[in-house]
Structure formats: structure tokens, C-alpha cells
Amino acid sequence: MLRVGINGFGTIGKRVADAVRAQPDMTVAGVAKRTPDYEAEIAHDRGYPLFAAEDERPFAAAGLDVCGRVRQLVAASDVVVDATPAGVGAQNRELYQDLDTPAVYQGGEDADVAPVSFNARANYDAAVGADAVRVVSCNTTGLSRVLAPLDERYGIEKVRATLVRRGGDPSQTGRGPINDTLPDPVSIPSHHAPDVQTVFPDLAIDTMGMKVPSTLMHTHAVNVTLESVPSTDSVRDLLADEDRLLLVPERLGIDGAGKLKEYTRDAGRPRGDVWENCIWAESLTVEPLADGRADCYLFQAIHQEADVVPESVDAVRAITGVADRDVSVRRTNEALGIGRGLAGLDPGHSVRPRDAASDD
Ligand code: NAD
């Protein structure tokens, strides 16, 4: 059993802790919190050993037992997943190195926090044996998962993606209310393109970012110029075979992130989490270009609070070298119920919209 410590028990950390607990080969060594807030109460109620990031006294005053400070948690862990706020992870690096504990950082950290930027689908093997990895951000994870199979099967000449980003998470009341549509960042390419290149160093990609007053999910409008001319059906079949991509059938009547989240809550997903990319099946379109190339288009929704969670679990296995990619991804998926559709339905094959291109 791998003992996994989780430093930071907020939006991402609490989900990673629950996902680690669900794995047959991992146990939660404990979680570290800075403040004794409602999430500390949840950690306590779920029986996770609780450690103080700094001072234990506020926890004692709140009636919460702590097992010690974060240093003790790291020392008791085979691996630590750092899910502290962006930038704090880099400050913790010395602690992890000092105790010789491999670390999994999150995408809010700069790429140089770790030697490898990680996505299980795209570059699992690069992380095997590393002493630290950074699981790329929610948006970069969402792009990496869809680009990896397209690149492997058809070759990619160029990616152009517009990322319509949620303005904040549901708990980030400090970010709202806002009522505007912001080019964010206004400069082009947005920081997402270079982030994707930390996973695919040779990929030609431009991204544009926006922020909108929503807390639900990000929405990506993706255009991939392929180096060959597959049919729309072929691309649909390729993507439908990927467990962490869901093709949302037209018949469900899901017109946006609101219904997607409602559906996953109805289906009993924990916290209504959507660990997979949700690609609108009708949006998937391939338009042939001259000289053996084609433009592939799609819309996808990315649940920012959830998609990096299975990746973080796989990153733990990758850096400890306990499993290869196929074994790890299968184990993670089975433990979480990924691959059975949003409600245990077969998600991909039920809709066949118009085919715009010739066959491969
Ligand atoms: P969060 O603010 O929800 O949670 C951070 C947690 O860390 C809180 O429990 C906080 O009390 C605790 N904390 C604060 N300072 C600490 C310290 N010094 N030591 C230990 N714990 C401390 O943040 P989050 O949204 O979970 O983000 C965590 C990381 O995941 C960031 O790198 C972020 O960029 C990345 N990420 C976030 C999202 C998202 O949508 N929320 C998506 C993907 C990646």
C-alpha cells in the first residue's frame, strides 16, 4: 500500500484524498490544512489524519484534533500530493526534498517546480522515476487528453483553441459576482498554449482565453488541423474509445454545463464531479482541406474541480514506479467508475451526426 499524504485540503486536495482512498493500492497517510475551516471539519469527519500546515493551536481551539505538523505528515508518506494554493507548492519543495519524499504538484505552480509536467494519457512514462511531477492545469489536462489520440492516429499540424473559462469555483465567493465577458488574458497566445507544450514540446498550438461569469465548467472551442483526412465517424470512434473522454449524445438534451452538472448529480457522482472531458457529439466535425489535410472541430466542457483528480492518482503511481500506464489508468478508472459513462450509460456510440468528410 502506498501511503499518500495530501498537503492542502481544498477544492482539489479533498477530491484527491477521496480518490486515493478509493484505490486498492493506496491509503491516505493524512491531510494538512492551514485553517480549521469547514473543509478541516470534513477531513476530520471522514477520518483522515489531520495535520496543521503551520500552527496547531487554532485547530485545538476549534475542537479539532491534529496529529502534528505537515513535516510529520510528509515524513510518514511515501508520496505527497501538494494541493496548496498556486505558488505555495513551490515554497514547500524544500521540505519534500529535505525528507526525500516524491511530490506531485498541481497546475497552479510554474512548470519549473518539477522536472516533468504530467498528463497520464500523453506522457505517463516521462514521470516514471522522477522525484517530482506537476499535474498540468484543468484546461491543459482537458486539451492534452483530446490531442494525444488525434496526434497519434492522424498527426497534428496545428491546434487553435478558444478557452471560455469559468470565472471562479463555486466556493470562490471573493471572485464575484461579476457580470462581464473578459478576454483573459487579452494577450495571445494565452498561457495555456505554452502549458500544453510542456506536455507536447513539438506541438504547434495557439490558444485564446476568456473568462465568463460562471462557476460550473470551462468550455473549449477546439480546431485541430490534422495531417490526414479521416471521416467524422472515424474520429468519433477514436475519441469514444478513450475512457476519459465522454461524447455527450444529442438525445440527452444537454445544452450546456448546467445540465451536465445536474445530470452527474442525479447520477450520484460524488459532488457531481465530472472527471472526464465532455465532448458534444454533434459538434465533432471534420472538414477536408486541400493537400491531404483536414480541420477537426469540437466543443468540450471541462470540470475544473475534477479532471485533474484521476491524473493526480496516476501521477502517484508514475513517480513511484509501481505500475505502468495501462495498469494505473485502468485501476484509477475502475476505482472511480470512469469509463462507464456519466450515469453508467454507453456515452459515445449512440449518436451519428452528419459525416462531412471522406473515409480514411
Ligand atoms: P483551494 O484554495 O481550494 O485549496 C487550497 C487548500 O490549501 C485550502 O484547504 C487551504 O486551507 C490550504 N492551504 C493554504 N495555505 C496552505 C499552506 N501553506 N500549507 C498547506 N495548506 C495550505 O485551492 P485549489 O483550487 O484546490 O487549488 C490547489 C492547486 O490546484 C493550485 O495549484 C491550483 O492552481 C490547482 N488547480 C485548481 C483547480 C481549480 O479549479 N480549483 C483546477 C486545477 C488545478
Boltz pocket constraint, residues with backbone or C-beta under 6 A from the ligand:
constraints:
  - pocket:
      binder: B
      contacts: [[A, 7], [A, 8], [A, 9], [A, 10], [A, 11], [A, 12], [A, 13], [A, 32], [A, 33], [A, 34], [A, 35], [A, 39], [A, 53], [A, 82], [A, 83], [A, 84], [A, 85], [A, 86], [A, 87], [A, 88], [A, 106], [A, 107], [A, 108], [A, 109], [A, 136], [A, 137], [A, 138], [A, 169], [A, 304], [A, 305], [A, 308]]
      max_distance: 6.0
